[in-house]
Amino acid sequence: MKVSPDLANGTGGALADPPSLVSAQDHSGPLHHGGRLRAAASHYGLALDQWLDLSTGINPNGWPVPPVPASAWARLPEDEDGLEQAARAYYGASHLLPVAGSQAAIQALPRLRPPARVGVLSPGYAEHAAAWRVAGHAVRALTAGKVDQAVSTSDVLILIHPNNPTGAHFPLERLLAWHDQLAARGGWLVIDEAFMDTTPDQSLCILATHPGLIVLRSLGKFFGLAGARLGFVFAQPNLLARLEWLLGPWTVNAPARWVAQAALKDSDWQQRERPRLVAAGERLGALLLRQGLAPQGGCALFQWVRTPQARDLHQALARQGILTRLFEDPASLRLGLPGTEVDWARLEAALARVVEEVKP
Amino acid sequence: MKVSPDLANGTGGALADPPSLVSAQDHSGPLHHGGRLRAAASHYGLALDQWLDLSTGINPNGWPVPPVPASAWARLPEDEDGLEQAARAYYGASHLLPVAGSQAAIQALPRLRPPARVGVLSPGYAEHAAAWRVAGHAVRALTAGKVDQAVSTSDVLILIHPNNPTGAHFPLERLLAWHDQLAARGGWLVIDEAFMDTTPDQSLCILATHPGLIVLRSLGKFFGLAGARLGFVFAQPNLLARLEWLLGPWTVNAPARWVAQAALKDSDWQQRERPRLVAAGERLGALLLRQGLAPQGGCALFQWVRTPQARDLHQALARQGILTRLFEDPASLRLGLPGTEVDWARLEAALARVVEEVKP
């Protein structure tokens, strides 16, 4: 598989090569993600509505979306329609940019710096490393324990916090010390806080007016609005302006802006949902432990099970119509939350069967 | 205003400059577009709901959107959920890629070629020229009459067809001849067919499997779904794959995919709407003619009035709460369709007043 010199040297102006480029770096195929239920349904020959999809960390009982006004579909989206204001209140931060999901920011940020030495938490959400590599940066994968010693030789450090899929998190003082080191030489600390909403006191988005601190948030996970493609970037106004220019006009669709605005304002729902999700995360951990699959980590929205039987378990559960997210390196499974009592019971019963089945 | 060397020479890997870059090429400020009703409301001190917004070419009576299923908000969007199939049937073309509005393709296409000589129809939708310039291409503005002689010295030709705002269109044989010339040397003919839906027999999207022919369509105008941010690119599968890779995953939000699929399948609505819009476009032309503002061009969804009084007319209409789209070069106004009989009467009455007011 050939890598275009334009990409390999980081100029990236003209992309003349096949679309398999991301995968050339990390994987043997395109990057895999949870939520690909259609592909699973087809592969395992089970109808879509027969599946229990635990392959994502999306809240299965997300914010209840009311009917969207017709004008939101008809009119071009406009800035400052109330969304930015609602987001400033929810996140407690003044400078932010709505983007079409964190993914839009993940792809664009590497284009805002000349080639740099980039450390990325690993295992972790793989799109970060892929996007920085494609833009010509020198990317190093860092386990959580190696981050500290790598900061002094990095220009950019990317953390997923809490980490997906391991659930790893870092003390606030540590994050601030890393940021200080990086910012002192014009570096960036990028923190992807996609799973931060149940622990808002650990978020750094209110500090992201400091040079070199960039925080990503998303409405996909806690609010269960993954289909809406809406996230926010928190950073210095100058960097947000460059990012906005690079992304171009109307990147977030207008119904998503309307729905997100309402969800961000619904503090009653948010306050009920936080403890409910934390309890559900603990319940999932306990369930897995009962089946001999003690999670190595996780957060309110998912649990992470590291086991050499990960592939066998994944396939055996899929044959029962339960989709999980398989990771190869290290061999592990991520399981999201069941949404109903029936789903909880179905997961526990299926696990009891498949754990027997895959015993080495 | 400084243009980053990285951009000026087309490498475009790291964008180190302020976000005012697009405007540095063509304009003294950011590119202006219709539909910016909030800005107008604030500037003219008139409440949002008091305006008649004719500043876009969006169908004011768009496809009636039914309630969207909750699952569309909750789940990540998935390819081949039925949208691609519905689009293949509607457009009569086999190879297409859904994108987050034509704008997403307009910004990405220039990144798929090394620096080239690019001719762009002018006046015309200004984002094309801006996007190719930013990516480092040498862009020439071409009036409709100059296109033919420019083809032999262009690598890429970009037409808006029918043109926005002039309504200019080209015979099929001419388009095919230009495409032949360009394709013979590896060039591209890019046709933005955002306003083509009322004249589907003039579309080239069914021919876009030919190398070097790229056609853009959108659900924003005819279907009146501008808020959804959904369009399609028609091109050779290899080029579509490169574009898809460059844009990344989940670029179109899931509710938009669901709505678009249903709209594309609603052939009863489409068949009623085409003649209705054509008649409305003619009615708008006749109304303008009665007020001494004979349109120089247009299509079913807008009319274009070229007049030295364009700015005065625009401002006088805005003071009456009617927003039009002003163009500076050449001085002209574009007016979209009123949606109700009340709006038609309001436009005619306001025009009668302001035409007297701005008489030189």
Interface residues (C-beta under 8 A of the other chain):
Chain A: D6 G10 T11 G12 G13 A14 L15 A16 D17 P18 P19 S20 L21 V22 L31 H33 G34 G35 R36 L37 R38 A39 D53 T56 I58 P60 G62 P64 V65 P67 V68 A70 S71 A72 W73 A74 R75 L76 P77 E78 D79 E80 D81 A100 G101 Q103 A104 Q107 R111 L112 R113 P114 P115 E127 A135 G136 G220 G224 L225 A226 G227 A228 R229 N238 A241 R242 E244 W245 L246 G248 P249 W250 T251 V252 N253 A254 P255 A256 V259
Chain B: D6 G10 T11 G12 G13 A14 L15 A16 D17 P18 P19 S20 L21 V22 L31 H33 G34 G35 R36 L37 R38 A39 D53 T56 I58 P60 G62 P64 V65 P67 V68 A70 S71 A72 W73 A74 R75 L76 P77 E78 D79 E80 D81 A100 G101 Q103 A104 Q107 R111 L112 R113 P114 P115 E127 A135 G136 G220 G224 L225 A226 G227 A228 R229 N238 A241 R242 E244 W245 L246 G248 P249 W250 T251 V252 N253 A254 P255 A256 V259
